[in-house]
Amino acid sequence: MLPDDDARRGLEAKWHDNVEVVWCGSSLERIFCPHCGADCALDWWAEAVSHRYDEGFPTLVVTVPCCDVATSLNELVYDWPMGFAQFRIEVLYPNRSWLTDEELATLAAVLGHPLRQILIHI
């Protein structure tokens, strides 16, 4: 899936003891509620993440202020994909764009776990 040796040079699988925020960098502009579609204020989100981070992310459950429904920080709709994980595969300068749906499905099947693709803009 990586086109050349330069792309594979930055390939690394990382395990974390606790859940980590997999941040998309400067590409994030908006976050939406998965239930009603309303905008979630970035300061509300930052506070919710900060609070759970301080506790070691024992849960990702939050109650969204727009419709008062319980959901997961990971299930919020990010206008540029991001998420939360204890395992990730990182590729620095992959020399390609997004994985196709088929490639992502193949990789998820090999790992035996659903995946979310996140491109970080540094």
Secondary structure, DSSP 8 states (H G I E B T S, - for coil): ---SHHHHHTEEEEEEEEEEEE--BTT---EE-TTT--EE-HHHHHHHHHHHHHTT-S--EEE-TTT--EEEGGGSEESS--EEEEEEEEESS-SS----HHHHHHHHHHHTS-------B-
